[in-house]
């Protein structure tokens, strides 16, 4: 583990949320278009706390994706400015908590806060750890030419180049293998 468990989970969850955007998703469609899809996403990533389950909550989460994607595309100063903005907007107040199957970790919002607000703060807090460790290079876009999904590289040697969205790594490796076979 390179970072605290909650940091890694937040980074992976944030990337997955961003990768529900049209064009970045496996299907190419918006994979967060319905309240049911949002509920499935929240369940898959074990979001705890209050859920409204309504159209307003869905709209807030959908709007958040574009802002969070900027964390993957800005330089360090831009990332820091956005992280600070996200934390200020939410009146974040970091606290150590323990609940369900989780040992001590940081929450910076109340469990009754809106899902989008909690996702916003968790993403920002996770990126704080990357900035402090000078590891922002672990956030990048998929190396496949035809993919715009984001990647969180949590490998020890910083070698992850492809997303989990569309089998991009497998497709690239197969193409390279076939090219080698043709030239041999």
C-alpha positions as CSV (number, residue, x, y, z in Angstrom):
1,X,0.0,0.0,0.0
2,X,1.5,3.3,-1.1
3,X,-1.0,5.6,0.7
4,X,-3.5,5.2,3.5
5,X,-6.3,2.8,2.7
6,X,-8.9,5.5,2.7
7,X,-6.8,7.7,0.3
8,X,-6.5,4.8,-2.2
9,X,-10.2,4.0,-2.0
10,X,-11.1,7.6,-2.5
11,X,-8.8,8.0,-5.5
12,X,-10.1,4.8,-7.1
13,X,-13.7,5.8,-6.4
14,X,-13.1,9.3,-7.8
15,X,-11.6,7.9,-11.0
16,X,-14.6,5.5,-11.4
17,X,-17.0,8.4,-10.9
18,X,-15.2,10.4,-13.6
19,X,-15.2,7.4,-15.9
20,X,-19.0,7.4,-15.9
21,X,-18.9,10.5,-18.1
22,X,-20.0,10.1,-21.7
23,X,-16.9,9.3,-23.8
24,X,-14.9,8.1,-20.8
25,X,-17.2,5.3,-19.9
26,X,-16.9,1.7,-21.2
27,X,-20.1,2.1,-23.2
28,X,-19.4,5.6,-24.4
29,X,-22.7,6.7,-22.9
30,X,-23.4,8.5,-19.6
31,X,-23.2,5.7,-17.1
32,X,-24.7,7.9,-14.3
33,X,-27.9,8.8,-16.1
34,X,-30.4,7.4,-13.6
35,X,-30.9,7.4,-9.8
36,X,-30.7,3.6,-10.0
37,X,-27.2,3.8,-11.6
38,X,-26.2,6.2,-8.9
39,X,-27.4,3.9,-6.2
40,X,-25.5,1.0,-7.8
41,X,-22.3,3.1,-8.0
42,X,-22.7,4.2,-4.3
43,X,-23.3,0.6,-3.3
44,X,-20.3,-0.7,-5.3
45,X,-18.0,1.8,-3.6
46,X,-19.5,1.4,-0.2
47,X,-20.7,5.0,0.4
48,X,-22.0,5.3,3.9
49,X,-24.2,8.0,5.3
50,X,-27.3,9.8,4.1
51,X,-28.6,9.2,0.6
52,X,-31.6,11.2,-0.8
53,X,-32.0,8.9,-3.8
54,X,-33.6,11.7,-5.7
55,X,-33.1,13.6,-9.0
56,X,-31.3,16.5,-7.1
57,X,-28.7,14.1,-5.7
58,X,-28.2,12.6,-9.1
59,X,-27.8,16.0,-10.7
60,X,-25.2,17.1,-8.1
61,X,-23.1,13.9,-8.6
62,X,-23.3,14.3,-12.4
63,X,-22.1,17.9,-12.1
64,X,-19.3,17.0,-9.8
65,X,-17.7,14.7,-12.3
66,X,-16.4,17.4,-14.6
67,X,-14.9,19.4,-11.7
68,X,-13.1,16.4,-10.3
69,X,-11.8,15.5,-13.8
70,X,-9.8,18.7,-13.6
71,X,-7.7,17.2,-10.9
72,X,-6.3,14.9,-13.6
73,X,-5.5,17.7,-16.1
74,X,-4.3,20.7,-14.1
75,X,-0.7,21.4,-13.0
76,X,0.2,21.3,-9.4
77,X,-0.7,24.9,-8.6
78,X,-4.0,24.4,-10.4
79,X,-4.7,21.2,-8.5
80,X,-3.9,22.9,-5.2
81,X,-6.3,25.8,-6.0
82,X,-9.1,23.4,-7.0
83,X,-8.6,21.2,-3.9
84,X,-8.7,24.3,-1.6
85,X,-11.8,25.5,-3.4
86,X,-13.5,22.1,-3.0
87,X,-12.7,21.9,0.7
88,X,-13.7,25.6,1.4
89,X,-17.1,25.1,-0.4
90,X,-17.8,22.1,1.8
91,X,-16.6,23.7,5.1
92,X,-14.5,20.6,5.5
93,X,-13.5,19.8,9.0
94,X,-11.3,16.6,9.0
95,X,-11.9,14.1,11.8
96,X,-10.8,10.6,12.5
97,X,-13.7,8.1,12.5
98,X,-14.3,4.4,12.7
99,X,-17.4,2.7,11.4
100,X,-18.8,-0.5,9.8
101,X,-15.8,-2.6,8.6
102,X,-13.4,0.4,8.4
103,X,-10.8,1.1,11.0
104,X,-9.7,4.7,11.7
105,X,-9.8,7.0,8.7
106,X,-10.6,10.6,7.9
107,X,-14.0,12.1,7.2
108,X,-14.2,15.8,6.7
109,X,-18.0,16.1,6.4
110,X,-20.9,14.9,8.5
111,X,-22.5,11.6,7.5
112,X,-25.7,13.5,6.9
113,X,-24.1,15.8,4.2
114,X,-25.2,15.3,0.6
115,X,-23.6,12.5,-1.3
116,X,-22.0,14.8,-3.8
117,X,-20.6,17.0,-1.0
118,X,-19.1,13.9,0.7
119,X,-17.6,12.7,-2.6
120,X,-16.2,16.1,-3.4
121,X,-14.5,16.3,0.0
122,X,-13.2,12.7,-0.1
123,X,-11.7,13.3,-3.5
124,X,-10.1,16.6,-2.4
125,X,-8.7,15.0,0.8
126,X,-7.2,12.1,-1.2
127,X,-5.5,14.5,-3.6
128,X,-4.1,16.4,-0.7
129,X,-2.1,13.3,0.1
130,X,-0.8,13.1,-3.5
131,X,0.2,16.8,-3.5
132,X,2.0,16.5,-0.1
133,X,3.9,13.3,-1.3
134,X,4.7,15.0,-4.7
135,X,2.8,12.1,-6.4
136,X,0.4,13.9,-8.7
137,X,1.9,12.1,-11.7
138,X,-0.1,9.1,-10.4
139,X,-3.2,10.8,-11.9
140,X,-3.3,10.7,-15.7
141,X,-5.4,9.9,-18.7
142,X,-5.5,6.4,-20.3
143,X,-2.6,5.9,-22.8
144,X,-4.9,4.4,-25.4
145,X,-5.4,6.8,-28.3
146,X,-9.1,6.2,-28.5
147,X,-9.8,6.5,-24.7
148,X,-10.4,9.6,-22.5
149,X,-10.8,7.7,-19.2
150,X,-8.7,8.7,-16.2
151,X,-6.3,6.4,-14.4
152,X,-5.0,6.3,-10.8
153,X,-1.6,4.6,-10.9
154,X,-1.2,2.9,-7.5
155,X,1.5,0.6,-8.7
156,X,4.9,0.6,-6.9
157,X,6.9,1.4,-10.0
158,X,4.4,3.9,-11.5
159,X,3.9,1.7,-14.6
160,X,0.1,1.7,-15.0
161,X,-0.7,3.3,-18.3
162,X,-4.2,2.1,-19.2
163,X,-7.7,2.4,-17.6
164,X,-10.0,-0.3,-16.3
165,X,-12.8,1.0,-18.4
166,X,-12.5,-0.5,-21.8
167,X,-9.8,-3.2,-21.8
168,X,-7.4,-0.6,-23.3
169,X,-4.3,-2.3,-21.9
170,X,-5.3,-5.7,-23.3
171,X,-6.1,-4.2,-26.7
172,X,-2.7,-2.4,-26.8
173,X,-0.8,-5.5,-25.9
174,X,-2.7,-7.6,-28.5
175,X,-2.0,-5.0,-31.2
176,X,1.7,-4.9,-30.2
177,X,1.9,-8.7,-30.3
178,X,0.3,-8.8,-33.7
179,X,2.7,-6.1,-35.0
180,X,5.7,-8.1,-33.8
181,X,4.3,-11.3,-35.4
182,X,3.8,-9.5,-38.7
183,X,7.4,-8.1,-38.7
184,X,8.9,-11.5,-37.8
